[in-house]
Amino acid sequence: MKRLLIFDTTLRDGEQSPGYGMTSEQKLQLAKQLEALGVDIIEAGFPAASPEDLAGVQTIAREVRKSTIATLARCAETDIEACARGLEQAAHGRIHIFLSTSDLHLEHKLGIDRKTALQKIIKATRLARKYSNDVEFSPEDATRTDPEYLIQVTQAAVDEGATVINLPDTVGYATPTEYRAMFETVRARVRGIDKVILSAHCHNDLGLAVANSLAAMEGGAGQVECTVNGIGERAGNASLEEIIMALHVRGSVFPFETRIDTKLIYPTSQLLSALTGVGVQPNKAVVGRNAFAHESGVHQHGVIKDRRTYEIMTPESVGAPPSRLVLGRHSGRHAVAARLADLGYPVAGTTLNLVYDRFLRACESGSSLRDRPGAGLGRHRSPGNRDRAAHPRRADLRSVRARRWSGRCRLYVHRQHHRAPRARRGL
């Protein structure tokens, strides 16, 4: 299997998105978690942005020793020198430089022509190599850059000693077919590219970030850039957890291996949410609250029999809590019976039918389901339950309630508490 490098930019691209700002202490905490997760390269920040960013990068570079620490710089001398200062104590450091190359960006953002941009790239790559043996170059907005000019700037960066060429889909514009073809073209036409690592960096503006990243791997990328929970500018970046589990689940299609410990995926996701105060949407793949939850009766029946029927990965494989059978109006008898059995009250036959019928009525009406005092469902006289002594557990069942909450109906079972009478006080 081919080794794939995981470049995490949660602390840089992710952290600069609205609502995800972190303190230096929080960044260090997350960086250590990313190191434990098995991330190969951690992009720690943009040192030239502020003294605080520089100090944060220096702390991470000093404390995190297993992962390579990357820093971002524009093709400007001051930026590159700030990166060098940030990485002085790093065990493994990388300077990541970038410059826009699409005509749209060159004209309207930078106000320079192609020739000037090319000269800046050559000069910046040469300078970065003086400070680090590991230099990554990104032609920003690569997917909207003229292909011939993209080849030209990539060749220049390789000739000046860049060790990684990242081809970013900066605005999430590409389709998987187009993105893969771009990598194949660069591999075919740039001299010396076989000695360089190609990298993918995708944004999710059209919801294609992960698909594009996987396509890039097929086109020759040896590194993917991603973020925990898919956070990032605008609609976010390619989601680390989704890429990793795609490789894990579909290994025959994507024959790549990484250093990621998948059992730390969910804890890492939860840590990021705790640090930023921003949770993931319930239906988020892999780490969302509903990723391993089932409410449909058909699905619940299948999962009870064999969870592989509706789960292509296990929650345990990503360190998530066990699968949940959510009881609602779409649930079937099997799920209700399974829930009661989990609570220690197995029911079947007529009793189950009674419980299930009342449960559905409560779900539809939104009212609570509760037996009259002293007449618990466990004592329901049915042909199969006439002898209380024959069902001692069931006899202790005080009530079964179905309560509606946020569109779901939840089942509660209460036991009958038997208390000894109080002793009377003597006079």
C-alpha positions in Angstrom: 0.0 0.0 0.0 1.1 3.5 -0.7 1.9 5.7 2.3 -0.2 8.9 2.5 0.8 11.9 4.5 -1.8 13.7 6.5 -1.3 17.4 6.7 -3.7 19.0 9.3 -4.4 22.7 9.0 -7.1 22.9 11.7 -4.8 25.3 13.7 -4.3 27.6 10.7 -7.0 27.4 8.0 -9.6 26.1 10.4 -8.8 28.4 13.2 -9.1 31.5 11.0 -12.7 30.8 10.1 -15.4 32.8 12.0 -16.2 31.4 15.4 -13.2 29.1 15.7 -10.6 31.3 17.3 -8.4 29.7 20.0 -5.9 30.9 22.5 -2.3 29.8 22.4 -2.9 27.4 25.3 -5.9 25.8 23.5 -3.9 25.5 20.2 -1.1 23.7 22.1 -3.7 21.3 23.6 -5.1 20.5 20.2 -1.7 20.2 18.7 -0.7 17.5 21.2 -4.0 15.7 20.5 -3.2 15.8 16.7 0.2 14.4 17.4 -1.4 11.5 19.4 -3.9 11.0 16.6 -1.0 10.4 14.2 -1.0 13.5 12.0 2.2 13.7 10.0 2.3 17.5 9.5 0.6 20.1 11.7 0.2 23.6 10.2 0.6 25.6 13.4 -0.2 29.0 12.2 0.8 32.2 10.3 3.6 33.7 12.3 3.7 37.0 10.4 0.1 37.7 11.3 0.8 38.9 14.8 3.2 38.5 17.7 0.7 36.2 19.4 0.6 33.9 16.4 4.4 33.8 16.3 4.5 32.9 20.0 1.9 30.2 19.6 3.8 28.6 16.8 7.0 28.7 18.8 5.3 27.0 21.7 3.9 24.2 19.6 7.3 23.8 17.8 9.0 23.4 21.1 6.4 21.0 22.7 5.3 18.8 19.8 8.2 16.6 18.7 6.9 13.7 16.6 4.9 15.6 14.0 6.4 18.0 11.5 5.4 21.6 12.3 4.5 23.7 9.3 4.1 27.5 9.2 2.5 29.6 6.4 4.0 32.5 4.6 3.2 34.7 1.7 6.0 35.1 -0.9 7.5 37.9 1.1 10.8 38.1 2.9 9.3 39.3 6.2 6.8 36.4 6.3 9.4 33.8 5.6 11.7 35.1 8.2 8.9 35.0 10.7 8.3 31.4 9.9 12.0 30.7 10.4 11.9 32.2 13.9 8.8 30.2 14.7 10.5 27.0 13.8 13.8 27.5 15.5 13.1 24.9 18.2 11.2 22.5 16.0 12.4 18.9 15.8 11.0 18.8 12.2 9.9 22.1 10.6 8.5 23.1 7.2 8.0 26.5 5.6 4.8 26.7 3.5 4.8 29.5 1.0 2.0 30.6 -1.3 1.1 33.0 -4.0 -2.0 33.4 -6.1 -1.6 32.3 -9.7 -5.0 32.7 -11.3 -5.5 35.7 -13.6 -8.4 36.7 -11.5 -6.3 36.9 -8.3 -3.3 38.4 -10.0 -5.3 41.3 -11.4 -7.9 42.0 -8.8 -6.2 40.9 -5.5 -2.4 41.4 -6.1 -2.4 43.9 -9.0 0.6 42.2 -10.6 1.2 40.3 -13.9 2.2 36.7 -14.5 5.9 37.6 -14.9 6.1 39.4 -11.6 4.3 36.6 -9.8 6.8 34.1 -11.3 9.7 36.1 -10.1 8.2 36.4 -6.6 7.8 32.6 -6.5 11.4 31.9 -7.5 12.8 34.4 -5.0 10.6 33.2 -2.1 11.3 29.5 -2.7 15.0 30.2 -2.8 14.9 32.2 0.4 12.7 29.6 2.2 15.2 26.9 1.3 17.9 28.8 3.1 16.0 28.4 6.3 14.6 24.9 5.9 15.2 21.7 3.9 11.4 21.2 3.8 9.6 23.8 1.7 6.1 23.6 0.4 4.8 25.8 -2.4 1.1 26.4 -3.1 -0.1 28.2 -6.2 -3.3 29.7 -4.7 -6.4 29.2 -6.7 -4.7 26.5 -8.8 -7.9 25.1 -10.1 -8.8 28.4 -11.8 -5.2 29.0 -13.0 -4.4 28.8 -16.7 -2.9 25.2 -17.0 0.1 26.3 -19.0 1.0 29.0 -16.4 0.4 26.5 -13.6 3.0 24.2 -15.2 5.4 27.1 -15.5 5.2 28.2 -11.8 5.3 24.6 -10.5 8.4 23.9 -12.6 10.0 27.1 -11.2 9.3 26.1 -7.6 10.6 22.6 -8.1 13.8 23.9 -9.8 14.4 26.2 -6.8 14.2 23.3 -4.3 10.6 23.0 -3.2 10.0 19.5 -1.7 6.2 19.6 -1.7 3.9 21.1 -4.3 0.4 21.7 -3.1 -2.3 22.3 -5.7 -5.2 23.9 -3.8 -8.8 24.1 -4.9 -9.0 27.4 -3.0 -12.7 28.1 -3.6 -14.1 24.6 -3.9 -14.6 25.1 -7.6 -13.3 21.8 -9.1 -15.0 18.5 -9.7 -13.3 15.2 -8.9 -12.6 14.4 -12.6 -11.0 17.8 -13.2 -9.0 17.8 -10.0 -7.5 14.3 -10.7 -6.7 15.4 -14.3 -4.8 18.4 -13.0 -2.5 16.2 -10.8 -2.0 13.8 -13.7 -1.0 16.7 -16.0 1.5 18.1 -13.5 3.0 14.7 -12.9 3.4 14.2 -16.7 4.8 17.6 -17.6 6.9 19.0 -14.7 10.6 17.8 -14.7 11.8 16.3 -11.4 8.2 16.0 -10.0 9.0 12.4 -9.1 11.3 13.7 -6.4 8.6 16.0 -5.0 5.5 15.2 -2.9 2.3 16.4 -4.5 -0.4 17.6 -2.1 -4.1 18.3 -2.3 -5.9 21.1 -0.4 -9.6 21.3 -1.0 -12.4 23.6 0.2 -16.0 22.5 0.5 -18.0 25.3 -1.3 -19.8 22.7 -3.5 -19.6 19.9 -1.0 -16.9 18.1 -3.0 -13.8 18.6 -0.7 -13.5 15.0 0.4 -14.4 13.6 -3.1 -11.8 15.9 -4.7 -9.2 14.9 -2.1 -9.7 11.2 -2.9 -9.6 12.0 -6.6 -6.3 13.7 -6.1 -4.9 10.6 -4.4 -5.8 8.6 -7.5 -4.1 11.3 -9.6 -0.8 11.0 -7.7 -1.1 13.1 -4.6 1.0 11.7 -1.7 -0.3 14.2 0.9 -3.8 15.6 1.7 -4.5 18.7 3.6 -7.5 18.6 5.9 -9.1 19.7 9.1 -10.8 18.1 12.1 -14.6 18.4 11.7 -14.0 19.9 8.2 -13.7 23.4 9.7 -12.2 26.2 7.6 -12.9 29.3 5.5 -16.5 29.7 4.2 -18.0 26.1 3.8 -14.9 24.5 5.3 -12.0 22.3 4.3 -11.9 18.6 3.5 -12.8 16.7 6.7 -9.9 14.6 8.2 -12.2 12.0 9.7 -14.1 11.5 6.4 -11.0 11.0 4.4 -9.4 8.6 6.9 -12.5 6.5 7.2 -13.0 6.4 3.4 -9.5 4.9 3.2 -10.3 2.6 6.2 -13.7 1.3 4.9 -12.9 1.3 1.2 -9.3 0.1 1.3 -9.7 -2.0 -1.9 -10.6 1.1 -3.8 -8.1 3.5 -2.1 -5.0 1.5 -1.3 -3.3 4.0 1.0 -2.1 3.7 4.5 -1.6 6.5 7.2 -0.4 6.8 10.7 -3.8 7.9 12.0 -5.2 6.0 15.1 -8.8 5.9 14.1 -10.0 5.3 17.7 -8.9 8.8 18.5 -11.0 10.5 15.8 -14.1 11.0 17.8 -12.2 12.2 21.0 -10.3 14.7 18.8 -13.5 16.0 17.2 -15.0 16.4 20.7 -11.9 18.2 22.0 -12.1 20.7 19.1 -15.8 21.4 19.8 -15.1 21.8 23.5 -12.2 24.3 22.8 -14.1 26.4 20.3 -17.7 26.0 21.7 -18.8 25.0 18.2 -20.3 21.5 17.8 -20.7 19.6 14.6 -24.1 19.1 12.9 -26.0 16.0 14.1 -25.8 14.3 10.7 -22.0 15.0 10.2 -20.4 11.9 8.8 -18.3 9.8 11.2 -18.5 12.1 14.2 -22.0 13.6 14.2 -24.5 12.6 17.0 -26.6 10.8 14.5 -23.8 9.0 12.6 -24.6 5.8 14.5 -28.2 6.4 15.4 -31.2 4.6 13.9 -34.9 5.5 14.2 -36.5 3.8 11.2 -38.1 0.5 12.2 -36.7 -1.3 9.2 -33.2 -0.1 9.9 -33.5 -0.8 13.6 -34.6 -4.4 12.9 -31.6 -4.9 10.7 -29.2 -3.4 13.2 -30.6 -5.5 16.0 -30.0 -8.7 13.9 -26.6 -7.6 12.5 -25.4 -4.0 12.6 -23.5 -4.4 9.4 -26.8 -4.2 7.7 -26.8 -0.4 8.1 -23.4 0.5 9.5 -20.4 0.4 7.2 -18.1 1.1 10.2 -18.5 0.6 13.9 -18.6 3.5 16.4 -15.9 1.7 18.3 -13.5 2.0 15.3 -13.5 5.8 15.7 -13.8 6.0 19.4 -17.4 7.1 19.4 -20.2 6.0 21.9 -22.1 2.8 21.0 -24.9 2.8 18.3 -28.2 4.2 19.5 -31.7 3.0 18.6 -33.8 6.2 18.8 -37.4 5.4 19.6 -39.8 7.4 17.6 -43.0 7.1 15.5 -40.9 5.4 12.8 -39.7 2.7 15.2 -40.9 -0.9 15.1 -41.8 -3.5 17.8 -38.3 -5.0 17.7 -36.7 -1.7 18.8 -39.2 -1.1 21.6 -38.7 -4.7 22.8 -35.0 -4.4 22.6 -35.1 -1.2 24.7 -37.2 -2.8 27.3 -34.9 -5.8 27.4 -31.9 -3.5 27.9 -33.8 -2.0 30.9 -34.3 -5.5 32.3 -37.9 -6.0 31.3 -38.2 -8.4 28.4 -41.7 -8.4 26.9 -43.2 -10.3 24.0 -46.5 -11.3 22.5 -49.6 -9.5 23.7 -47.8 -7.4 26.3 -45.4 -6.1 23.6 -48.3 -5.3 21.4 -50.0 -3.3 24.1 -46.8 -1.4 24.9 -46.1 -0.7 21.3 -49.6 0.4 20.6 -49.6 2.9 23.5 -46.1 4.0 22.5 -47.2 4.9 19.0 -50.3 6.8 20.3 -48.1 8.8 22.6 -45.7 9.6 19.8 -48.5 10.8 17.6 -50.3 12.8 20.2 -47.3 14.2 22.1 -48.8 13.2 25.4 -47.1 11.1 28.1 -48.1 7.5 28.5 -48.4 6.4 32.1 -50.5 3.6 33.7 -52.9 4.2 36.5 -51.3 4.0 39.9 -50.9 0.3 40.9 -51.8 -1.0 37.4 -48.4 -1.2 35.7 -48.1 -2.6 32.2 -46.0 -5.4 33.7 -49.2 -6.6 35.4 -51.3 -6.6 32.3 -53.4 -9.7 32.3 -52.8 -11.4 29.0 -53.0 -15.0 28.0 -49.3 -15.3 28.3 -49.0 -13.4 31.6 -51.7 -14.5 34.0 -49.4 -15.6 36.8 -47.6 -12.7 38.4 -45.2 -15.1 40.2 -44.1 -16.5 36.9 -42.8 -13.1 35.8 -41.2 -11.6 38.9 -39.3 -8.9 37.0 -42.3 -7.9 35.1 -44.4 -7.7 38.2 -42.1 -5.0 39.5 -42.7 -2.8 36.5 -44.6 0.2 37.7 -45.1 2.1 34.5 -44.0 2.6 30.9 -44.1 6.1 29.6 -43.6 7.5 26.1 -42.7 11.2 26.1 -42.4 13.4 23.1 -39.2 15.5 23.0 -37.9 17.5 19.9 -39.9 15.4 17.5 -38.9 12.0 19.1 -40.8 9.8 21.4 -38.7 8.4 24.3 -39.5 5.4 26.4 -39.1 5.4 30.1 -39.6 2.4 32.5 -40.1 2.9 36.2 -39.9 0.2 38.8 -42.2 -0.3 41.7 -40.3 0.6 44.8 -41.2 -1.6 47.8 -40.6 0.1 51.1 -40.9 -1.4 54.6 -43.4 0.3 56.8 -41.9 2.8 59.2 -41.6 1.7 62.9 -43.8 3.7 65.2 -42.2 5.8 67.8 -42.9 4.9 71.4 -44.4 7.4 73.7 
